[in-house]
Amino acid sequence: MLTIPKALSTNQAQTYHAREFASEQQNYWSRDRQAYCEWRGGLAEEWGLHGAVQADRFALLSEGQHPESGIQLVKHQPARTYENEYGKQITSAEHRARWDATFSAPKSVSLTALVGGDVRVRDAHRESVRVALGELERYTQARIGNIHAPENTGKFLAATFEHDTARPVEGYAAPQLHTHAVIFNMTIGDNGQSHALQERSLFQSQQYVTSVYRSELALRLQKLGYEIEIGKHGQPEIKGYTQEYLDASSPRREQIKEHLQEIGREGAGAAQVQIIAHAARRRFNRRMWFCNVTANWQRSLVTKPTT
């Protein structure tokens, strides 16, 4: 499944690179706990970006700059506050640095690859993401201006980070194979000029690209000898897992479902579920912060010298 949340600012993108994308804590189930990352997209080819994603180039691209020369390609618009004609204070949005397109493997696929240790399944997910991301790139458009129609460019620049853990619930990080494709807010038109992306085309193609990822994954898993069945949301699942086992391996999902039932919103849409998920994440982060502060305070009492 492909999900594309709202764009992040430059500062948020920089923070996410260190805390989310490149963090070894996101790869509990990997032997070396290192994230698999690589450059993808037509612009990566044009600019000679290959192999692992480098933090310095990631930082330049987040600023809308060329990854080698540092030349400003997309105007960096800082947030500013001003009064409109009615005297109301308005704060403009900061520069949109990138979008995080996340490809998530079905639960049975994650369990087979990570708990079962079949690295071929992980490779199948990785290759399926590459194909689907290539389809998403075809719909790339340049933002020309308010009075001009967007230009179809068909190329972008993305940095992918593969992770194998879900958000922790009560300290447990469940196995969840997924790939973040960080799409930077820039593209190049036919005349060679750089432009910001028109993100609407990315969102409009989201359902189609999800179907591409799922079909590619199903075909590759079948070639490996796995029997596939279609899940209730249309995802390809590896046959042989009970629903009870899959639910038990998804504590975060169950946590969200329980909260929806509590507030009487079992039929909540995707946007509402995402809001609830972020709220649950914030509650968990606050608990972890409080626990860390308390633990440090207790250690200071034990180690404090007596007078």
PyMOL commands that set and color helices and strands:
alter all, ss='L'
color gray80, all
select helices_A, chain A and resi 10-21+24-26+42-46+55-62+107-115+119-137+200-204+206-223+243-248+251-262+270-303
alter helices_A, ss='H'
color red, helices_A
select strands_A, chain A and resi 2-3+8-9+36-40+81-83+89-91+96-104+141-142+151-152+158-165+175-184+187-188+194-195+228-230+236-238
alter strands_A, ss='S'
color yellow, strands_A
deselect
rebuild
show_as cartoon
